[in-house]
Amino acid sequence: MQQRRGRRAAPRARAGARLALWLLLAAGCAATARAALSAAQGDQWASYVKELSSAEVGTKSLSTSLSKVLSHTYSTPLPAVLSSNSYTGANARLRRIVADLMAGRAVTVAAVGGLATNGTDASEPGRSDYLARFVTYLERAFPTANITAVRSSAGVAPSAVVAACGDQFLPQNADIVLLELTANDAATMDSSIVNPMQPKAYELLLRRALKAPRQPAVVLTQTMGPGMGNATKPFFMTPESPHYAAVAGYYNVPTVSMRNALWASGERTQDGKMATLAVARDGATPTDDGHAAIADALVFLIQATAADLQLLPYGDWDGRSQDGDVPQKTMYGGLDAPKKVLTAATCSWVRNATVSPSGGCPTEVNDMCKLNYTSYDAARQSYKALGLSEAATADEDGNLVPRRKAPLAAIIGGVVGAFLGLGFFVGVIASVVIKRRRHMADVEAAWEQKRAAAAPAAAAGRGAGVASPTGGFASPAGTFTGGGRRYGGAEDDSDDL
């Protein structure tokens, strides 16, 4: 286990003071709030300054002890920023890292995600996207710390692929990991959002990230799913909640929500949906305003953690909390064989994203690591070029089973029926018989409907990516790779994730 660093002191916080400090965090930045805020929103920030500017911890005011940390130009209203920090938990790992930043130690920040992480639809990728904004803040807030940024974009790949191909996407030297894959997973989820197949893969990905050598502080950076920001999908139609929220609570991992930050300011429809210019036409990929909202949420989390350290410096309690912060048992049952779970979850994605021409999928999830995930079209083309097997399919319970073809007898019966002029009726009868006798045929028919519905979602967009040596999509450490199309490995069965 990594040696823990930081100051040690006895707890001395009081609940009332803690609440006041949380409120003062917002006040500390009110003076530099952007003109993008309305007059009423600016007054709201100013009222916090007036009421809480005299708050003190010991003999020092928070604005004195954390003057650089609290210096940030917010473009998101205060209530939205508060709402965006949807879960914090014990926060021991992030407390350790923020203590390191305050002490001037080196820290590596890695963003692992999809199109938002790639900077797609930001006006200046590498400057105006959420990662660039967040790192710029950290460099200004902690000028003596050596901060390194790593951008690892998985393109359109889902959590199942990122978990299975972890060495390709998850940096091993990261201290902070911003996990941004909600939009990727939501892109091919509709009514199946109630099926925990993809959330199981997300949990395995989180476990793998948490078990990295440096015990990184993972922040679930939840962006919006396709259609959520263009009045197509409602507030709840996202894996962010309840599934990923439950994962966050189970593993005590802090969460920031782009949806929560933007929903109140969007244009509401009569049926309760929302449209906002903070995302692109796909209703998910953030524009500059969306990237700013994500960065504001992350900045506030860092400020809150720094303020908390003034009340309760990093010490023994944090160490004990981290000792058991990756539970031995998974939240979802049936994850004792992660390779099986990830293969089935990847198979469902292959079908929903129409990557496979026939709807089948490989029986080995590691084969999926070789695809080009810069776009859905690129994934389809590389899938075909690699000649991947299509011998398997996933049933409704998430089990990988052999893909069965229609029996020869049914084909012969159809030909004979046509010859006799009764082909249509015989074909219907044969179809019913086949569906009843072979459950998987029915499953495949249902997937075909999802496939047809999902196809338009991947039709529009732009971008490019960098292919890794194995053909997968990844960004070199410390560099930016632009674009990515808009939305429309485990080696064995042991639980090593």
MOFENDA-V768322 format. One record per run of one state. SS is the DSSP state (H for helix, E for strand, C for the rest). FROM is the first residue (numbers start at 1). TO is the last residue. If there is no record, write none. Layout:
SS,FROM,TO + SS,FROM,TO
This chain:
C,1,14 + H,15,28 + C,29,29 + H,30,32 + C,33,38 + H,39,52 + C,53,55 + E,56,57 + C,58,59 + E,60,61 + H,62,65 + C,66,77 + H,78,84 + C,85,86 + E,87,87 + C,88,91 + H,92,102 + C,103,106 + E,107,113 + C,114,114 + H,115,118 + C,119,129 + H,130,141 + C,142,146 + E,147,153 + C,154,158 + H,159,164 + C,165,165 + H,166,169 + C,170,175 + E,176,180 + C,181,181 + H,182,186 + C,187,190 + H,191,194 + C,195,196 + H,197,210 + C,211,216 + E,217,222 + C,223,229 + E,230,230 + C,231,239 + H,240,251 + C,252,254 + E,255,257 + H,258,263 + C,264,266 + E,267,268 + C,269,273 + E,274,275 + C,276,278 + E,279,279 + C,280,285 + E,286,286 + C,287,287 + H,288,311 + C,312,315 + H,316,323 + C,324,337 + H,338,352 + C,353,360 + E,361,361 + C,362,364 + H,365,370 + C,371,375 + H,376,386 + C,387,391 + E,392,394 + C,395,399 + E,400,402 + C,403,407 + H,408,419 + C,420,422 + H,423,437 + C,438,438 + H,439,458 + C,459,466 + E,467,467 + C,468,472 + E,473,473 + C,474,497
